[in-house]
Amino acid sequence: MAEVGRVAVRDPGALLPGGFWAAVAVWLERPQVANKRLCGVRLDARRSVGFPRAEACGHSPITGPQQEERAAARPCLRSLSGGLGPGPSTGPELGTAGRGPEESQPRRPQGEDPREAAAAAQLAGCPGQPGKAGVREGDFPASDLDSLWDAFSRSLAGGNPEMLAFLTGSRAGSQPEAPSELDVVLRTVIPKTGPHCPLAAPRREIVVQDVLNGTVTFLPLEEDDRGNVKVEMSNVYQVRLSQSQEEWFISILIFCPEKWHSDGIVYPKPAWLVEELLARLARWSVESKRSGFKSTLSLISIIKYSKTYQMLKEKYKDMVKHPGRGIDVRRRKIWDMYGPQTCLEEGAITPNDKNLFPHVDWLIGNHSDELTPWIPVIAARSSYGCRFFVLPCCFFGFTGKYSRRQSRKTQYREYLDFIKEVGLACGFHVEEDCLRIPSTKRVCLIGKSRTYSPAGEGSMDEQRTQYINSRRGRPMSPPGEAPAPPPPRAALGRAGHPDGPQAPDAEAAKGGAEARANQLWLSGFQPREKAERVRNCATLPRDFIDQVVLQVAHLLLDGEQLNTGSAPSSSSKAWNRGGSLSLAEVARKLDRGTLQRLKRECGGLQTLLRNNHQVFEVLNGSVHIRDWREEKPHRQQCPEAKRRLFSEAFKTRICWFFSHHPDGCVLPSDGCPFAHGPAELRPPQTPKRQKQVL
């Protein structure tokens, strides 16, 4: 055996050892996060078993009173189907949260609601819980884990002391009365299939977690010609957490490094385990992130997903031929690659009776912006058989930007709950999942079936109308509760606003009349403009930008007078680098008119200062004068493309410091990329455009 890699872990937040087990849970349940050649895993079974010993290996899992005592001391026991279990060996699919004994939770009192216990376990932050991710009835029964572990334990006693020492580590000589319990998981690792690996088959592993010893051992399984399954000794490896003199270390050990066989997919090279996996585990161990979202692809089987995904790629790799219609308010450049046979339209959709799709099966809102909350409504009113899929991104309500109503959640989580509430109010059973896409906004909501029969369409549509109108100016109901009761439909028709059926609101009445005249479902909806207005401070007048730059530079230089076109001073004092101010401090020094003008631009003051990177450096919410003496090493490390652009722009603009800084430019003329005076100016070079190949 050999330790192939070790890394020291800094733990300023005192998250270890619990953070280590949270990191292990990611590699155990979602290895595709680190190994991009994997599709995922399926957790087939989980057991609490006795610790194997040379004198008595192969005994059955712990039973009797001792089992109950240890069940009470285990951190969080949870079945792979999502519920809490009463003990470690009463069913085929029980798991631990993987925390150390110092973080153990008390046993659930008799009569306690399992759902409340599950919620309490989640609030306690127990890491490593498998939840429902990818759990389906596997190809192999869960009883396989019992027979596999018993056979492996007997082999340890029958003449494999090296493997026993590798598995037990520092506990090899522990006394029989010492705690001797392991968490053993049987999982199926599912590789991606593609042109380069079309025959890659799922691989099974036994994963042994020893909480007290801080080790996780991965035992690959192989099947011989006779169908016998055994541990493949050549690819056994272990992740270990250790502590020395108040410093934590994470190591990776390989049982037989000289016999390690890398297939490049499920079992990468040892160098990858050290350089990639070990580094990720160390980083994840000290990250205190908790996600309020479900695991990726939690609604489907990972194996079925992998097979179906590859089948669709092969079948539709030339061009997707499902009949469909795409509508966007702006034409996209990518449309040109599809050809005339693809129905793509440039236009705006306004939620009204004219924009329904009675003959479609699915209404898909892919980053649909202001139409996002209307997607379930349009789908519900198009036909009883129409379903919806929506991928929310920007936060919009029914008539404009979404206004937050709760501060206990993130804005993204609150908005997803709002869209889910809309779907429920429209009569859908709404499901949530996470897509496997490279985006921070990858949670989708799906409505595939209705909560009512076709005969109830009339009354349900009445409820939809009431809900849509109730969302104007009313607080959002908490998740799981019905929306606040809206006023009667007749009152809505008279006043045009849910809050004013008795008070004569002229604006509300006008809006209601406008909606009825245009067949709108709610007045006030405005689609995006066809032409997107640039608001990144680039279109502001040059004299306004120069004025703000001079004001901010004056503040940073401690009030020292700036030059306004005259030659810089030639004193021999040190070059004034100025101080550093937060963006908030700078904003307080600017006049109100300037701030109002900047607020109308995306990013405001910060964007303007970043755009003027020749003068300023903005970092972590603070701004200071850029010192170009520190920029030279960075330019030498730039890639070839950036160096080429730098050479093309050399001396094409006047140096701001030469013209305005009281001490002039910190660089000599031949070393400054900007011109020291009009005599050094070069005409800007127009980049050559590539000829279009027909």
C-alpha positions, 0 to 999 in steps of 0.5 A, spaced: 500 500 500 502 507 498 500 514 500 499 517 493 497 524 495 496 528 501 494 535 502 493 540 509 486 543 510 485 549 513 479 549 517 478 556 520 470 555 521 471 549 525 467 544 520 472 538 520 471 532 521 463 533 519 465 537 513 470 531 511 464 527 511 460 532 507 465 532 501 465 524 501 458 524 500 458 528 494 464 523 491 459 518 493 453 520 491 454 525 485 461 523 482 460 526 476 461 533 479 468 531 479 469 526 474 466 529 467 466 522 464 461 519 469 453 520 468 452 519 475 451 513 480 445 509 483 445 507 491 443 500 491 443 498 498 446 501 505 448 497 511 451 498 518 456 492 519 460 489 524 468 491 524 472 485 521 477 482 525 482 477 523 480 472 529 472 473 527 471 475 520 465 474 517 460 475 523 453 477 521 451 485 522 450 487 530 443 485 533 440 485 539 440 490 545 447 492 543 444 494 536 439 499 539 444 502 543 448 504 537 442 505 533 441 511 538 448 514 537 448 514 530 448 521 527 442 520 522 439 514 519 435 515 513 433 510 508 435 511 500 427 512 499 428 518 503 425 516 510 428 516 517 429 508 519 429 506 526 435 502 526 441 500 522 439 493 520 432 493 520 431 494 512 435 493 506 436 501 505 438 504 511 444 509 511 448 514 516 449 521 515 457 520 516 458 525 522 463 523 527 460 521 534 461 528 537 455 530 532 450 524 534 443 526 534 439 522 539 434 517 538 427 519 535 422 518 541 417 513 540 410 516 537 414 522 534 412 524 527 417 521 522 416 527 517 418 532 523 424 528 525 426 528 517 425 535 517 429 536 524 435 532 521 435 536 515 435 543 519 441 540 523 445 540 517 447 532 517 451 531 511 452 526 506 444 524 506 443 520 499 436 523 499 432 521 492 437 522 487 437 517 482 434 511 487 430 506 483 430 499 484 436 496 481 438 490 477 441 487 483 437 485 490 439 489 496 441 482 499 447 482 495 450 487 499 450 482 505 453 476 501 458 480 498 460 483 505 460 476 508 464 473 503 469 479 503 470 479 511 471 471 510 477 472 505 480 477 510 480 472 515 482 466 510 489 469 508 489 477 506 492 480 512 494 486 508 487 488 506 485 487 513 490 492 515 489 497 509 481 497 511 482 498 518 488 502 519 490 505 526 484 500 529 487 494 527 489 492 534 483 495 537 480 491 543 473 487 542 469 492 546 471 498 542 466 501 538 466 497 531 461 499 526 462 501 519 457 504 514 457 500 508 454 502 501 453 498 495 453 503 489 453 502 481 457 507 477 454 509 471 459 512 465 457 516 460 456 513 453 459 516 447 463 515 440 469 514 444 466 509 449 460 506 446 461 499 450 462 502 457 458 498 462 456 500 469 461 498 475 459 496 482 463 498 488 462 497 495 464 503 499 466 502 506 465 508 511 469 508 518 467 514 521 471 513 528 477 512 524 476 517 518 477 513 512 473 511 506 475 505 502 472 504 495 472 496 493 471 495 486 467 489 484 468 484 478 465 478 475 468 472 473 466 467 467 462 463 472 458 469 474 462 470 481 463 477 484 469 479 488 473 485 490 478 487 484 484 488 489 488 492 484 483 498 484 482 499 491 483 506 494 482 509 500 480 517 502 483 518 509 482 524 514 487 525 519 490 530 524 497 532 527 498 537 532 492 541 531 492 540 523 488 536 519 490 532 513 486 529 507 490 523 504 489 518 498 492 511 499 492 505 493 492 498 496 496 496 490 499 502 486 503 497 482 497 494 479 493 499 478 489 499 472 486 505 469 480 505 464 480 512 463 473 513 465 470 510 472 478 509 474 482 514 472 490 515 473 492 515 480 495 522 478 488 524 477 486 522 484 491 526 487 491 533 482 483 533 481 479 529 486 484 530 493 484 538 491 476 538 490 475 534 497 479 538 501 476 544 498 469 541 499 471 539 506 471 547 509 465 549 505 459 551 509 454 551 503 447 548 504 443 547 498 435 548 498 434 545 491 434 538 489 439 533 487 440 534 479 435 529 475 432 527 482 426 525 478 428 520 473 433 514 473 440 515 472 441 509 468 435 510 464 437 517 463 444 515 460 441 510 455 436 515 453 440 521 452 445 517 448 439 514 444 437 521 442 443 523 441 444 518 436 437 518 433 437 526 432 444 528 431 443 531 424 437 535 426 431 534 431 425 532 427 419 533 433 414 538 430 414 545 433 414 552 433 419 557 437 417 564 438 422 569 441 421 577 441 428 578 438 431 574 432 437 570 435 444 569 431 443 561 432 437 561 428 441 561 421 444 554 422 437 551 422 434 552 415 427 554 413 424 547 415 425 550 422 419 554 425 422 560 428 418 566 429 420 573 432 415 576 435 412 578 442 407 574 446 401 577 450 397 573 455 390 573 452 385 569 449 389 570 442 395 567 444 393 560 446 396 553 443 390 548 443 394 543 439 401 542 442 403 537 447 408 541 451 409 549 452 416 550 454 419 556 457 426 557 456 429 563 460 422 566 458 423 572 462 417 576 463 413 570 460 415 565 466 409 566 470 404 566 465 407 559 462 403 555 466 397 559 465 397 559 458 398 552 458 392 551 462 388 555 458 390 552 451 387 545 452 386 540 458 392 535 455 397 541 454 403 540 459 408 545 461 416 546 462 419 552 465 426 554 466 426 560 470 432 565 470 430 573 471 425 574 476 418 577 473 411 577 476 405 578 472 406 585 470 413 587 472 419 585 476 418 580 481 418 584 488 421 580 494 416 578 500 420 574 504 427 575 507 428 568 510 430 565 503 434 567 497 431 571 491 432 565 487 428 560 492 423 564 493 421 566 486 421 558 484 416 557 490 412 563 486 412 559 480 410 553 483 405 556 486 402 559 480 402 552 477 398 549 483 393 555 482 392 553 475 391 546 476 397 542 475 401 537 479 408 541 479 414 537 480 421 540 481 428 538 478 435 540 476 438 540 469 445 538 468 447 544 464 452 549 465 448 554 468 447 557 475 439 557 474 438 550 472 432 548 476 426 547 472 418 546 474 414 541 470 407 540 470 405 534 467 398 532 469 392 536 472 389 536 479 382 536 477 378 532 471 376 535 464 369 536 467 371 541 472 375 546 467 370 551 468 370 552 475 378 551 475 379 557 470 374 561 475 380 560 480 385 562 475 382 568 474 381 570 481 388 568 483 392 572 477 388 578 480 390 577 487 397 577 485 397 584 484 399 588 491 397 582 495 403 578 499 405 571 497 402 566 501 407 561 505 409 555 501 404 549 502 398 554 503 392 556 499 393 563 496 389 568 500 382 568 498 380 574 492 374 578 491 368 575 487 369 575 480 364 580 479 367 585 483 373 584 479 370 586 473 367 592 476 373 595 479 379 592 475 383 591 481 382 586 487 383 591 492 378 596 490 371 593 489 368 598 494 373 604 493 372 607 486 379 607 483 380 611 477 386 607 475 384 600 476 377 601 473 381 604 467 386 598 467 380 593 467 376 596 461 383 596 457 384 589 459 377 587 457 377 591 450 384 588 448 382 581 451 388 581 456 388 577 462 391 582 466 392 589 465 399 592 465 403 586 462 409 589 458 413 585 453 420 586 452 422 591 447 425 588 440 431 592 440 435 591 447 438 598 450 445 598 451 446 600 459 453 599 461 455 606 461 458 605 454 453 610 451 454 616 456 457 622 454 464 623 454 464 629 457 460 626 463 464 620 464 471 624 464 468 629 469 466 623 474 473 620 473 476 626 475 472 627 481 473 620 483 481 621 482 481 627 486 478 624 492 483 618 492 489 623 491 487 626 498 484 632 495 490 634 491 489 638 485 489 634 478 492 637 472 487 639 467 491 639 461 497 642 463 504 639 464 505 634 470 509 637 476 517 635 475 518 634 483 522 629 485 517 626 491 514 619 491 509 618 486 502 619 489 498 612 489 492 615 493 488 612 498 482 607 497 475 608 498 469 603 498 464 604 492 459 607 498 464 612 500 465 615 493 457 615 492 456 619 498 461 624 495 458 625 488 452 630 487 445 627 486 444 628 479 450 624 477 448 618 482 441 618 478 444 618 472 448 612 473 443 609 477 439 608 470 445 604 467 447 597 469 452 597 474 452 604 475 458 607 478 462 601 479 461 599 471 463 606 470 469 605 474 471 598 471 470 601 464 476 606 466 481 601 468 486 605 465 485 609 471 482 605 477 482 598 479 476 596 483 476 590 487 472 587 493 467 593 493 473 598 493 476 602 488 484 605 488 488 608 483 492 603 478 499 603 479 502 601 472 508 599 475 505 592 478 501 591 471 507 589 467 508 582 470 501 580 468 502 582 461 507 578 460 503 572 462 497 574 458 495 569 452 497 570 445 490 573 443 491 578 449 498 580 447 496 581 440 490 586 442 495 589 447 500 590 441 495 593 436 492 598 441 499 600 443 500 608 444 493 609 440 490 613 446 493 619 450 495 617 457 490 619 463 496 620 468 500 624 463 495 629 462 491 629 469 496 626 475 499 631 479 506 627 478 505 625 471 505 618 469 509 613 473 512 609 467 517 612 462 514 614 455 517 608 452 514 603 457 507 606 458 502 603 453 499 610 452 501 616 449 505 621 452 502 627 448 499 628 441 506 626 438 506 619 440 499 618 438 498 612 433 492 611 429 488 605 431 488 599 427 482 596 424 482 589 425 481 585 419 475 581 418 475 574 416 472 572 409 465 569 409 466 562 406 460 560 402 
